[in-house]
């Protein structure tokens, strides 16, 4: 029994050992010109925001409003402010304060590259958003991880089960390029040697993940 403060996704215990998971929530006040209210309401809903009320400040074309929401802290930490500025053409501003902790159905989304877990890419997400986030992450990695001479499997996993996957096809080295005509048996041996080499690389290959991929993954998971 007892409580455990989780500072990293890796620290989240197995589901069988959890009674419940709580996450911090915040009160968010957004001040915006009234003509941007619709877009901001949609953004807040996308980020699991719970609408509270609207307070109008003045009237006419230049009128503004304060939109109040309660939201998970995790939902506003990464790209919420950038999206808010985009939704309001740069005019909206926001502030928030901590409300406390609330029970949430949170799971650890694990990312595997070439069948090896990459802990730096693990993240905590609401269970109902795990597939969407996992699919977005493996698709993002497919665009940013360089091809190798062996196939790279990209997988998103929750509770030991793969929920989304992509693959990066290998580039093929033409081992016969410098051979013209000649001994077919030798060509077969070269091709078989190439296949064995690729299998060795695939089983023990380490894939370097570009730095920019990490930030892209962070945004895709929210």
N, C-alpha and C positions, 0 to 999 in steps of 0.2 A: 504494500500500500504506500501512500504518500504521494506528494506532488513532485514533478520534475519539470524544470524550466528548459525548454528546447531552444537552443541557440543556433542549431544547424539541422537541416533535414536528415543528415546521417544519424543524429542522436534520437530520432523518433523511434520508440520501441515498437516491436511487432504488435500488430493489432490484437493478438490474443492476450497481450499483457496490459491492454489499455481499458480503463473504465470509461473515460471520455477525454476529449481534447478540447481545450479552450483557446481562443485567439483574441488578441486585443481589438477593440472597436473604438472608433472615434466619432465625435460630433463634427460635422463639416459644414461651414457656412461659406456659400459662394455668392459673391456680389457680381451682378452682371446687368448689362442693358437688357431690357425686357424682350427685345426681338431675338435674343439667343436662348431663351428659356427652353424651347423645345429640344434643341440639340444637347443642352446640358442635362436635361432630364433623361434623355436616352443614354448619354454617357454614364451617368450615375447608376442607372439600372444595369448597364453592362458590367459595372464594377461591384455589383451586389449591394448597391446603395438602397437604403430604405428612406423614402421621402417623408419629411415631417411637415413642413409648411413653407409658405412663401410670404414674405413681407415686402410690400411695394413701397418704393421711395420716390415720391413725386409722381407727376403725370405728364403726358405728352410724349413727343418724339424722343426726348432725352431722358425718359424715365428709366430708373433702375429698380432692381429687386434683389432681395436676399433669399436664396434658396437654401433650405436647411435639410440635411440628410444625416443618417447614421450609417457608417460604413466600416468594413474591416480595415484595420490599419494597413494590412498587406496590399489592399487594392489601390492605395494611393501612393505607395512608396516608389514605384518604378517610373511609369510614364503617364500617370494621371494628369499631372500639371501640364505637360506638353499637349496632351489631348484636349484639356480644358481650354488652353490658349487657342488651339486650332478650331475648336467648336465655337469660340466666341470672337474670332478674328483678333485675338490678343487683348480683348477688353475686360474679360472676367478676372477676378482675383479670389483667393480663398484663404481660409485659416481653419485650423482644426484643434481639438483638444481631446485628450483621452477620456473615454467613458468607463472603461473597465474591460473585463474579460467575459466572453460568452461562449457557450458550448457550440462547437462546429464539427461537421463530419469531414475531417481533414485526412488526406492520405499522402504518403510520400510517393512522388513520381520519380522513378529512377530511369536514367538514360544510359544505354550501353552503346559503345562504339566498337565495332569489330569484336562483339560479344564480351567486351570488358567494361565493367561498370565505371562510369566517370563521375566520381562523387561531387566534383565541382559543378556538375550540371543537374544534380538532384534538386528537387524543389518540393514544397508543400502546397497542395492545391485542394480545393473542395472536391469531394468525390465526383459530383455531377459534372465537373469541368475537366476531369482527368483525361478523358479521351480527346477532347478538343485541344487541350494543352499539349498532350503527348504527340498528337498528329502534327500540330503546328511546329513543334520542336524538331521532330525528325525530318520534316520537310525543309526547315531552315538549315539544318546541318547538311542535308543533301546538297544544298546550294553553296555551302561555304567550305566544306571539307574537301581538300584536294584528292583527286583520283590516285590510286596506287596500282601496282602491278597485280594486286589481288582484290577480290570483291570485299567491300566494306559493308557490313550489316549495321544498320542504325535501328535501335529498338527503344521503345518507351515501355516501362514495366511498372505495374502496381501489384503489391502483394505477391510477387513471384510470377505473375501472369503478364505476358506481352500483350499490350492493348493497341499498339500502333508500330508499324515497321516500314522502313524504306531500305533501299540498297544503292550503293554507288558501284557501278560496273567498273571492272578493271580496264586499264588501257593495255592493249596487246602489243608486245614487242615482237617485231617480225624477225625471228631467228634465221629465216631462210632467205633474207633479202640479198645477202652476198653470195648465195649459191645459185648457179645457173645450170639447169640440167643435172646430170650427175647421179650419184648413188641414192636411190629412194630409201634404202635401208638406213643410210646415215641421216637423211632428213627426218625419218620417223624417230630415230634416237634423239635428235635435237628437240623435236616437238615434245617427246615424252619427258626429256630432261627439264624443259620449260614448265610442263605441267607439275612435275614434282617440286620444282623450285617455288612455284606459286602456292602449292599446298603448304609448303614449309612456312612461307611468308604469311599465309592466311592464318595458320595455327599459332604463329608466334609473333605476328606483325604488330607493331605499335603505331598508331595513327596520331599524327600531330594535329591538334585542333587549333585553328587560327584564333588569335585573341578576339577579333571582332565577332566571332561566332558566339562567344560567351554572353556578350551584351544582347545580341539578337535573341538568344535562347531565353534570357531573363525577361525580355519584353514579351516574347511569345507565350510565356507561362502565366501571364497575368491577364 
